[in-house]
Structures are given as C-alpha cells and as structure tokens.
Amino acid sequence: MREFIVEADGGSRGNPGPAGYGAVVGDAATGETLVEAAEYIGVATNNVAEYRGLLAGLRAAHELDPEARVHVRMDSKLVVEQMTGRWKIKHPAMKPLAAQAARVFPPERVTYEWIPRAQNKHADRLANEAMDAGKRGEAWSAATSRAALDTPPARPEPAGPPGDAAAGAARARAALASASGGPTAAEVAGAGSGGVRTEADARAAGAGAASGAAGTGVASGGVAGAGSGGVRTEADARAAGAGAASGAAGTGAAAEGAGAAEAAGAKADADVRAARAVATPSAGWAPADLGPPATFVLLRHGETPLTPQKRFSGSGGSDPSLSGVGREQAEKAGEFLARRGTVQAVVASPLARTRETAGIVAARLGLDVTVEEGLRETDFGAWEGLTFGEVRERHPDDLNAWLSSPDAEPTGGGESFAATAARVAATRDRLTAEYRGRTVLLVTHVTPIKTFIRLALGAPPEALFRMELSAASLSAVAYYADGNASVRLFNDTSHLR
C-alpha cells in the first residue's frame, strides 16, 4: 500500500485577519514532493486556516491514491490533538472542518504527528504566499511560487560516498557524542511570536542555507488549481524546472557569503538531528531537512531460457534474451510501476535481457532507456552456462575458493565479487550524483542488486550468498545527502501475482 506524508499549515495576519493555508503531499518512500496546494481564504483565525490546510492536503493525497495510507505532520498542537481525539473540538467554525477531514480517508489509515515549526517551512511558505497573493487581490499561482526553492534543506556534506553504511554510522555516532540536547539553530530561528512568519522573514531566516535549494530537484512551476486556490503536481514542477532551478542557484550564491556562520551552524545541527533520528526507533523516515533522496528502484530482468535451469549467466556468456515468461514478467512490472507513477528515469545494464526488460517497462512509463556499463552482471568465466552442480564437478577447488573469498575469480579469468563490488560502488556514486533528489529505475542483475543492498546495509561480502533474488523482482534503496542509505524494499514479487 502506498504511503503519503502530508504537511500542512495556515496563518492569519491579525487572528482573525487575512488568512491562507498551504499543504504539501510527499511520497513517504522517496521523499519526493508530489503536490503543493495553497489558497487565500479571506478573514479567519489561525486555527481555521490550519484546518483548511489539513483538509486540502488530505484531499490532494486522496486524488493521488484513495487507497493510500497518510501520515500528517503539522506544527499546530491543537489540530493534531483534536484530530487524534485527545482534545475536544469546541470552536463552531472548526467542527465541520474537522469532520470533513476525518471523512477523506478511513481513520485507521491516517496518523498524526506534531512537529516544530522549523520542520514545517514548506507548508508555511505556501500559506504566506497565499496571503501575499490575497493582499494583492490575486489567487495563489503555482507558476510563480517559490515555496519549494525558498525552503533550504540543511544538508551536511557527506564525508564518504552515498550509501556507505560504515561512514554514515561513524558520523551518526560522532554527532550523538557532541550533542548537547539543546534547541537547534533552525528551531531557534523558527520560534517567532506570531502564528506564521511572513515570506520575507522566512527568506531572511534561511539565507545562510539558500544555496542548497537548487540541488533539491524541486522545480517552481505548474498551473494554478480551480477557484481561488491552487495545486501544483510533481509533473508540473518537472516541466517548469530548468529556469527556476537556475534562478535558485543565483539566489543561493548571493546569500552564501552573508550566511557562512549560519550555514556552519545549520550543518552541525543537521548532523545532530540525523544522529538522533538514527538512534530514535520512532523516527520512521530520514529527517526532512536532508531533502529528497536519490532513490534507486532495482528491477532484476525477467526470465531467460537459462533462469529456470539455474545456470550461471553473467556478462561473459551467450547473452540470452528474455523468454516468453520473462517478457510477461516485464509487462507486469511496467504496469505496476506505471500505476505507482514515481519513476523519473530508466537506466539499464547493456546486456540483452536487461535492455529488453527496460524497453518494455520504459514504454509503459513513457521514458527513454539509458545504458550503463557499470550495471552489467559479473563475468563468470568458464562457468557461464553451467549449473552449480556442474561447476562443482568440473572445478571443485576453484568453486571452494570462490565461495570462501570475495577476491577469488571464477575459473578462466572471470570477475571476482570484490571487483564487481568496486564497479557497482563507482556506478552508485555516479548515479546518485546525477539523479540526486529523483527516483530512477535501474534494470540490472542478481549480483549488482545484491551488492547495492549489501553496501547500503554495511554487510560483509558473504551476505551475497544469503539473499534470494527472483526474476523480475523489485528492490529499492534511498541515498541521502548525508551519505546514509535506507533499504526500502527487497525481492518484492507481488506485482507478478
């Protein structure tokens, strides 16, 4: 079941006074922003505006997938406590709004979490944009919105390659050791006396880190929604992204010099928050201030004639094409990924079976296929086309050495698992840099996929022999800006049933 994160906020300049709301819907698995919504609602209180933001966010999520689960994050303690039933709703203007919000999804599929205002900046900026538009007598327009670009994530620079679990754990331990437990710089900056900061205040508070905005991959573009409000979807943002991203880069460069000290403080704070999230079991996803990750959806190719016979089939053999079963599996994978709608690029190994699988899936997604040499399968040398039993019978000493050491090569000068791991790690680093903040489908083979998983977990080389990976199965790993990785899925074949 798909899961969304809804972040919502509302504000009133006068309380009651001119009011507006903002809401953001994100994919919980990838961190991608899927929908933005904002609207000027006339004269209202802070709390009414917050409820209107919640309702807009839930409705936008429902339009994306009415069967999804939703986790709502808001900085309004009142709304969170009332929607969870812990506090009673007494205000007559809020009762009908709360009732409408409760009916959008079944209650068992919606959870609520209170967050500090500093962690709700995206929705806050949308609300302020809506109020600014209302002051001008205009409707909020997604085409002119800068909410995503003006919400700078505090991104610590990775000390090791993305997905290096050992380096990420070391940084987490160091940050925990130095943490004082006090409020972070971002939390102090966000602790104003009013309900919602103005857009100018928000930009001033975030100036030191604004240079990171262009790297988030969230564009400022789209179309306004019907009526006086507006909604921007992920597809709209991508379509208008190039010009907005270059503008954000210029804005960040101008702010970088003035905010060097703030940026340094934000980096240290981000390290501490990331470490606390790692150490806190209740944190179900990476901290929002790390920005959207580069997410690799790993698809093993469909069956070939050699697959059911369990024969070694690497990059040094006959390079078989898909069987009829394999093509059917690829079609089912494409249908599933098309329904999910989050894949933004397709990259495939150069071997025939992966290129054929990728072509079938990409056709369903309306995307092109990029070929990446680093995703090819291990070269199994003289073992190509043989079963495990046949290799044991013909080359027992070489097989025992191969099972005992990642540095051992298959008979006849094949590729060792250590060499494969080095190749996959280099490919991972290139692709995470190229697809930062995006979701990319990698169509590859058993050994590369297991290696991506092993490296993300920091598991030893022998872990490769302890994983089962089915034909046309899906796995997923998210790579964050601090160098940490999160394994989200492994060997899922539910789409084939």
DRENZA-808666 format. One record per residue (C-alpha): chain; x, y, z. Coordinates in pm, whole numbers, padded with zeros to 5 digits. Layout:
# DRENZA-808666
A:X:Y:Z $
...
***
This chain:
# DRENZA-808666
A:00000:00000:00000 $
A:00133:00342:-00095 $
A:00205:00592:00184 $
A:00199:00972:00167 $
A:00324:01239:00404 $
A:00101:01546:00427 $
A:00246:01864:00576 $
A:00002:02150:00626 $
A:-00005:02496:00779 $
A:-00225:02800:00795 $
A:-00192:03155:00920 $
A:-00385:03470:00991 $
A:-00240:03821:00994 $
A:-00447:03957:01281 $
A:-00604:03637:01418 $
A:-00869:03682:01298 $
A:-00745:03861:00990 $
A:-00645:03795:00628 $
A:-00572:03422:00624 $
A:-00438:03149:00400 $
A:-00318:02792:00404 $
A:-00051:02576:00243 $
A:-00022:02199:00207 $
A:00240:01963:00066 $
A:00193:01595:-00026 $
A:00509:01384:-00044 $
A:00586:01020:-00115 $
A:00689:00856:00214 $
A:00913:00605:00037 $
A:01111:00851:-00173 $
A:01070:01193:-00013 $
A:00950:01338:-00344 $
A:00710:01632:-00341 $
A:00404:01521:-00536 $
A:00154:01804:-00486 $
A:00156:02159:-00348 $
A:-00167:02344:-00262 $
A:-00234:02694:-00127 $
A:-00528:02935:-00104 $
A:-00619:03274:00038 $
A:-00941:03222:00239 $
A:-01034:03576:00347 $
A:-01069:03673:00713 $
A:-01029:03379:00951 $
A:-00838:03265:01258 $
A:-00506:03081:01262 $
A:-00672:02756:01365 $
A:-00938:02768:01095 $
A:-00667:02829:00836 $
A:-00469:02534:00972 $
A:-00772:02308:00942 $
A:-00829:02429:00586 $
A:-00466:02338:00506 $
A:-00511:01992:00656 $
A:-00827:01935:00455 $
A:-00662:02048:00131 $
A:-00362:01821:00190 $
A:-00577:01516:00264 $
A:-00792:01576:-00043 $
A:-00485:01613:-00265 $
A:-00346:01284:-00130 $
A:-00682:01116:-00189 $
A:-00680:01229:-00552 $
A:-00337:01067:-00596 $
A:-00438:00734:-00442 $
A:-00761:00682:-00244 $
A:-00626:00352:-00106 $
A:-00308:00503:00040 $
A:-00201:00545:00400 $
A:-00133:00903:00513 $
A:00092:01042:00784 $
A:00006:01404:00867 $
A:00276:01632:01009 $
A:00173:01974:01143 $
A:00314:02232:01384 $
A:-00035:02301:01522 $
A:-00063:02115:01852 $
A:-00431:02200:01864 $
A:-00517:02039:01528 $
A:-00305:01729:01593 $
A:-00452:01668:01938 $
A:-00808:01729:01821 $
A:-00780:01507:01513 $
A:-00640:01223:01725 $
A:-00934:01259:01964 $
A:-00727:01357:02266 $
A:-00870:01710:02279 $
A:-01232:01815:02227 $
A:-01328:02050:01944 $
A:-01525:02344:02084 $
A:-01493:02617:01820 $
A:-01803:02614:01594 $
A:-01602:02705:01281 $
A:-01358:02417:01332 $
A:-01606:02135:01400 $
A:-01732:02097:01039 $
A:-01376:02125:00903 $
A:-01253:01851:01138 $
A:-01548:01632:01040 $
A:-01472:01678:00671 $
A:-01104:01597:00726 $
A:-01195:01281:00916 $
A:-01403:01156:00622 $
A:-01142:01191:00347 $
A:-00967:00864:00440 $
A:-01075:00586:00678 $
A:-00943:00687:01024 $
A:-00729:00372:01054 $
A:-00526:00482:00751 $
A:-00434:00829:00882 $
A:-00185:00908:01159 $
A:-00088:01248:01302 $
A:00239:01389:01433 $
A:00321:01726:01584 $
A:00646:01878:01452 $
A:00832:02202:01537 $
A:00758:02499:01312 $
A:01113:02486:01179 $
A:01033:02147:01023 $
A:00717:02273:00855 $
A:00871:02551:00647 $
A:00748:02435:00306 $
A:00380:02449:00403 $
A:00442:02770:00600 $
A:00584:02943:00293 $
A:00291:02829:00080 $
A:00048:02976:00335 $
A:00236:03307:00331 $
A:00242:03310:-00048 $
A:-00136:03265:-00046 $
A:-00182:03553:00200 $
A:00053:03775:-00003 $
A:-00148:03695:-00317 $
A:-00474:03775:-00139 $
A:-00334:04110:-00029 $
A:-00269:04190:-00396 $
A:-00620:04079:-00487 $
A:-00490:03775:-00672 $
A:-00522:03397:-00641 $
A:-00213:03197:-00544 $
A:-00033:03075:-00855 $
A:00187:02769:-00868 $
A:00364:02922:-01168 $
A:00512:03199:-00953 $
A:00553:03003:-00629 $
A:00897:02987:-00472 $
A:00797:02790:-00163 $
A:00998:02481:-00253 $
A:01301:02681:-00364 $
A:01291:02909:-00058 $
A:01282:02613:00181 $
A:01654:02536:00209 $
A:01740:02192:00349 $
A:02029:02191:00595 $
A:02244:01940:00411 $
A:02565:01821:00573 $
A:02824:01731:00315 $
A:02892:01355:00305 $
A:03231:01250:00433 $
A:03210:00926:00237 $
A:03030:00802:-00071 $
A:02649:00793:-00064 $
A:02528:00465:00076 $
A:02850:00392:00266 $
A:02689:00249:00579 $
A:03010:00241:00783 $
A:03089:00608:00717 $
A:02730:00710:00785 $
A:02724:00524:01118 $
A:03052:00686:01222 $
A:02914:01033:01154 $
A:02598:00949:01347 $
A:02799:00835:01650 $
A:03015:01148:01636 $
A:02713:01374:01616 $
A:02546:01198:01909 $
A:02861:01226:02116 $
A:02875:01604:02063 $
A:02502:01671:02102 $
A:02413:01894:02395 $
A:02040:01826:02381 $
A:01951:02197:02343 $
A:01745:02353:02066 $
A:01898:02362:01719 $
A:01976:02680:01530 $
A:01689:02609:01292 $
A:01446:02566:01582 $
A:01558:02896:01737 $
A:01520:03074:01403 $
A:01167:02939:01367 $
A:01046:03031:01718 $
A:00860:03355:01644 $
A:00578:03504:01847 $
A:00323:03508:01567 $
A:00127:03227:01405 $
A:00307:03225:01068 $
A:00612:03419:00958 $
A:00592:03641:00653 $
A:00764:03534:00333 $
A:01034:03800:00382 $
A:01102:03678:00738 $
A:01130:03320:00617 $
A:01380:03415:00348 $
A:01589:03612:00596 $
A:01599:03323:00843 $
A:01706:03081:00572 $
A:01958:03299:00386 $
A:02267:03113:00503 $
A:02150:02781:00359 $
A:01970:02910:00049 $
A:02246:02794:-00184 $
A:02131:02435:-00129 $
A:01788:02500:-00275 $
A:01891:02443:-00635 $
A:02010:02092:-00551 $
A:01677:01969:-00422 $
A:01543:01887:-00765 $
A:01208:02053:-00682 $
A:01115:02300:-00951 $
A:00897:02609:-00930 $
A:00637:02575:-01200 $
A:00295:02437:-01286 $
A:-00059:02557:-01315 $
A:-00299:02709:-01068 $
A:-00586:02497:-00944 $
A:-00952:02574:-00992 $
A:-01113:02855:-00798 $
A:-00918:03085:-00568 $
A:-00675:02812:-00452 $
A:-00414:02624:-00649 $
A:-00243:02288:-00670 $
A:00093:02206:-00823 $
A:00177:01846:-00910 $
A:00514:01675:-00938 $
A:00481:01652:-01317 $
A:00408:02025:-01344 $
A:00715:02102:-01135 $
A:00943:01893:-01357 $
A:00807:02059:-01670 $
A:00895:02408:-01547 $
A:01206:02318:-01352 $
A:01502:02431:-01561 $
A:01457:02807:-01541 $
A:01350:02807:-01177 $
A:01642:02592:-01070 $
A:01896:02824:-01234 $
A:01733:03121:-01062 $
A:01755:02947:-00726 $
A:02124:02882:-00781 $
A:02186:03254:-00831 $
A:01988:03346:-00522 $
A:02180:03092:-00313 $
A:02516:03223:-00435 $
A:02429:03576:-00329 $
A:02323:03461:00017 $
A:02612:03223:00076 $
A:02870:03483:00178 $
A:02636:03665:00417 $
A:02525:03342:00582 $
A:02851:03148:00625 $
A:02823:03132:01002 $
A:02456:03032:00990 $
A:02534:02763:00732 $
A:02806:02619:00952 $
A:02566:02608:01245 $
A:02296:02452:01031 $
A:02539:02180:00920 $
A:02625:02091:01278 $
A:02258:02094:01376 $
A:02171:01870:01082 $
A:02436:01618:01191 $
A:02285:01608:01540 $
A:01928:01572:01411 $
A:02029:01296:01173 $
A:02205:01112:01452 $
A:01908:01145:01682 $
A:01680:01009:01409 $
A:01907:00706:01370 $
A:01901:00650:01744 $
A:01525:00701:01785 $
A:01310:00399:01689 $
A:01001:00617:01645 $
A:01159:00803:01353 $
A:01012:00615:01058 $
A:01195:00806:00785 $
A:01501:01023:00735 $
A:01488:01380:00866 $
A:01304:01609:00626 $
A:01585:01865:00627 $
A:01812:01627:00432 $
A:01597:01684:00125 $
A:01459:01421:-00109 $
A:01696:01128:-00161 $
A:01821:00972:-00481 $
A:01610:00657:-00488 $
A:01715:00352:-00687 $
A:01432:00115:-00773 $
A:01621:-00204:-00858 $
A:01449:-00435:-01107 $
A:01603:-00770:-01190 $
A:01546:-00864:-01554 $
A:01275:-01113:-01648 $
A:01341:-01482:-01704 $
A:01560:-01611:-01986 $
A:01572:-01976:-02102 $
A:01865:-02023:-01859 $
A:01687:-01884:-01550 $
A:01464:-02183:-01456 $
A:01761:-02414:-01516 $
A:01961:-02216:-01256 $
A:02265:-02181:-01482 $
A:02541:-01923:-01438 $
A:02453:-01641:-01676 $
A:02686:-01346:-01647 $
A:02835:-01091:-01884 $
A:03082:-01334:-02043 $
A:02842:-01592:-02181 $
A:02583:-01624:-02456 $
A:02389:-01305:-02360 $
A:02041:-01466:-02382 $
A:01723:-01268:-02449 $
A:01403:-01294:-02247 $
A:01179:-01595:-02273 $
A:00804:-01560:-02319 $
A:00764:-01581:-01942 $
A:01029:-01312:-01900 $
A:00854:-01073:-02137 $
A:00526:-01125:-01950 $
A:00705:-01051:-01622 $
A:00847:-00730:-01767 $
A:00499:-00624:-01880 $
A:00362:-00677:-01529 $
A:00648:-00483:-01375 $
A:00581:-00198:-01618 $
A:00210:-00193:-01535 $
A:00286:-00181:-01162 $
A:00543:00099:-01192 $
A:00316:00298:-01421 $
A:00038:00284:-01160 $
A:00277:00399:-00890 $
A:00393:00687:-01106 $
A:00715:00787:-00925 $
A:00989:00666:-01163 $
A:01152:00958:-01345 $
A:01428:00783:-01542 $
A:01523:00432:-01658 $
A:01882:00305:-01667 $
A:01977:-00047:-01778 $
A:02269:-00285:-01798 $
A:02400:-00327:-02155 $
A:02313:-00700:-02170 $
A:02026:-00811:-02394 $
A:01795:-00939:-02119 $
A:01813:-00615:-01920 $
A:01780:-00388:-02221 $
A:01474:-00584:-02333 $
A:01319:-00571:-01986 $
A:01395:-00199:-01957 $
A:01248:-00129:-02300 $
A:00919:-00295:-02213 $
A:00891:-00109:-01881 $
A:01005:00226:-02023 $
A:00742:00205:-02296 $
A:00472:00184:-02028 $
A:00627:00478:-01842 $
A:00680:00695:-02149 $
A:01054:00722:-02079 $
A:01376:00654:-02268 $
A:01635:00398:-02159 $
A:01993:00496:-02074 $
A:02250:00215:-02086 $
A:02505:00198:-01803 $
A:02802:-00037:-01839 $
A:02854:-00049:-01462 $
A:02524:-00234:-01414 $
A:02626:-00546:-01609 $
A:02633:-00886:-01439 $
A:02953:-01046:-01307 $
A:03164:-01230:-01565 $
A:03158:-01595:-01453 $
A:03437:-01704:-01687 $
A:03437:-02075:-01774 $
A:03131:-02130:-01554 $
A:02900:-01944:-01793 $
A:02607:-02167:-01892 $
A:02683:-02433:-01629 $
A:02476:-02527:-01325 $
A:02623:-02508:-00976 $
A:02646:-02886:-00965 $
A:02832:-02897:-01295 $
A:03083:-02639:-01172 $
A:03140:-02834:-00851 $
A:03201:-03147:-01052 $
A:03441:-02988:-01300 $
A:03616:-02717:-01096 $
A:03578:-02807:-00725 $
A:03888:-02624:-00598 $
A:03808:-02303:-00785 $
A:03448:-02315:-00662 $
A:03553:-02364:-00299 $
A:03793:-02071:-00325 $
A:03520:-01856:-00481 $
A:03277:-01941:-00202 $
A:03542:-01861:00060 $
A:03684:-01531:-00064 $
A:03539:-01231:-00248 $
A:03877:-01187:-00418 $
A:03868:-01530:-00587 $
A:03784:-01534:-00957 $
A:03578:-01798:-01138 $
A:03775:-02045:-01346 $
A:03918:-01898:-01665 $
A:03970:-01540:-01551 $
A:03618:-01429:-01465 $
A:03533:-01137:-01236 $
A:03563:-01165:-00857 $
A:03289:-01039:-00629 $
A:03536:-00781:-00493 $
A:03585:-00644:-00844 $
A:03208:-00643:-00900 $
A:03155:-00454:-00573 $
A:03411:-00189:-00671 $
A:03240:-00144:-01008 $
A:02892:-00125:-00854 $
A:03007:00125:-00588 $
A:03157:00352:-00853 $
A:02836:00328:-01057 $
A:02629:00404:-00747 $
A:02832:00718:-00678 $
A:02794:00846:-01035 $
A:02420:00779:-01047 $
A:02341:00925:-00704 $
A:02514:01245:-00813 $
A:02332:01252:-01147 $
A:01988:01168:-01006 $
A:02003:01348:-00672 $
A:01653:01401:-00537 $
A:01496:01183:-00809 $
A:01367:00827:-00844 $
A:01541:00616:-01108 $
A:01469:00259:-01218 $
A:01786:00051:-01255 $
A:01726:-00265:-01459 $
A:02010:-00499:-01378 $
A:02108:-00845:-01249 $
A:02134:-01062:-00939 $
A:02488:-00974:-00831 $
A:02467:-00595:-00881 $
A:02133:-00574:-00697 $
A:02260:-00783:-00407 $
A:02571:-00566:-00398 $
A:02368:-00243:-00381 $
A:02178:-00392:-00086 $
A:02491:-00525:00084 $
A:02676:-00194:00061 $
A:02374:00002:00186 $
A:02348:-00225:00492 $
A:02722:-00238:00557 $
A:02700:-00618:00539 $
A:03005:-00842:00473 $
A:03072:-00991:00127 $
A:02943:-01334:00230 $
A:02596:-01176:00265 $
A:02565:-01217:-00112 $
A:02515:-01591:-00057 $
A:02238:-01529:00198 $
A:01996:-01337:-00025 $
A:01737:-01478:-00263 $
A:01651:-01262:-00564 $
A:01375:-01368:-00801 $
A:01342:-01285:-01169 $
A:01163:-00951:-01228 $
A:01165:-00875:-00855 $
A:01178:-00518:-00721 $
A:01405:-00379:-00452 $
A:01468:-00016:-00351 $
A:01738:00186:-00178 $
A:01722:00559:-00093 $
A:02051:00754:-00074 $
A:02050:01070:00137 $
A:02265:01383:00118 $
A:02447:01299:00444 $
A:02587:00976:00294 $
A:02343:00740:00464 $
A:02128:00487:00279 $
A:01794:00327:00361 $
A:01688:-00010:00217 $
A:01316:00032:00146 $
A:01229:-00290:-00035 $
A:01385:-00623:-00122 $
A:01285:-00902:-00361 $
A:00921:-00794:-00393 $
A:00732:-01005:-00648 $
A:00376:-00909:-00554 $
A:00329:-00738:-00893 $
A:00381:-01073:-01068 $
A:00091:-01247:-00896 $
***
